[in-house]
């Protein structure tokens, strides 16, 4: 069963640090925890019509949280930093943020 691109790429990550890398054609996304680099690259190319040079991924562990007597952890998630090729066009969504 093949995964849909919308199921792999969950949302963009918009922070000061991630926006610094937009000029270098590096874009940051929250992705499905079970997605691999090849699936992420194909999903980005399908959704945005760009050429992906490489994908770096990292697992982000949930943070410890307390609320009164109750304590636990927030959900763990996976982050992908996608680098586009030199001749690829940029992702329009991020251009509107600059």
N, C-alpha and C positions, 0 to 999 in steps of 0.2 A: 504494500500500500504506500503510494507516494504522498508526501506531505505537501500541502498548499503553501505558497510563499507567504500568505497572510498568517499562517499558523507558525511559521519559523521566525519572522520578523515581528516582534510584538509592539515596539514603539521606539521612537528616537529618544536619545538622551540629550537634553539641552542643559548644559552647565557652562560656566565660564571656561573651564579647562577644555571641555569638548569643542567649544566654539573657536578656541584658539587654533585648532588643527584643521578647521574647514579650509583655510587658505592653502594648506598642503594637500588638499583632497583626501582628508581622513575624516570619516564620519562614524559616530558612535551610536549603537543600537542596543536595546534590550532584546534578547533572543530566547527562543525555547531552550530549556536546559538540556534536552536530548539532541539538539541540532549540532552537526559537525561543520567544519570550516567549508567543505565543498557545498553542502546544502545551503549554508548562509550566503556564499558567493553567488550561487545560482538564483536564490530568492531575491537578492539585491538587484542583480542584472534584470530579472523578470519584472520586478515592481517599478524600478526607476529608469530602465533602459540605458544603463551605463556599463562600462567595462571595469571589472574588479581585478586589481593587480594582486592583492594579498589580503588575508583576514587574520587578525589576532583576536583570540578569545581569552576570557578569564572568568572563573567562577567566583562570584561575590557571595560570601557567607552572610547569613542573617545576623543582625545585631541583637545583643542582649537588651531586653526592655523590661521595665517593671511598671506596674500600675497598682499602687496599694500593696496588698499582700501577694497579688498574682504576679508571676514573672514568667518570661519565656523568650522566644527568639522571633524576630521578623523572618519572613520567607527568604530563602536563598534564591539567587537568580544568576543568569549568565549574561555577560556583556561582550559585544563584539565591536572591534574597531576595524572598519573596512577602509582600505586604501585603494583609490581608483588609479587607473593608468594615466599617463601624461596626456594622451590624446583623447581621453574620455571627457564627455561633458560633465558638468557639476550636477548635484542633486538640487532641484529648484526649491524644495521645501526648506533646506538649510540656508539658501541664498536670501530668502525672505527674512530670516532671523538676524542677519548682519546689519 
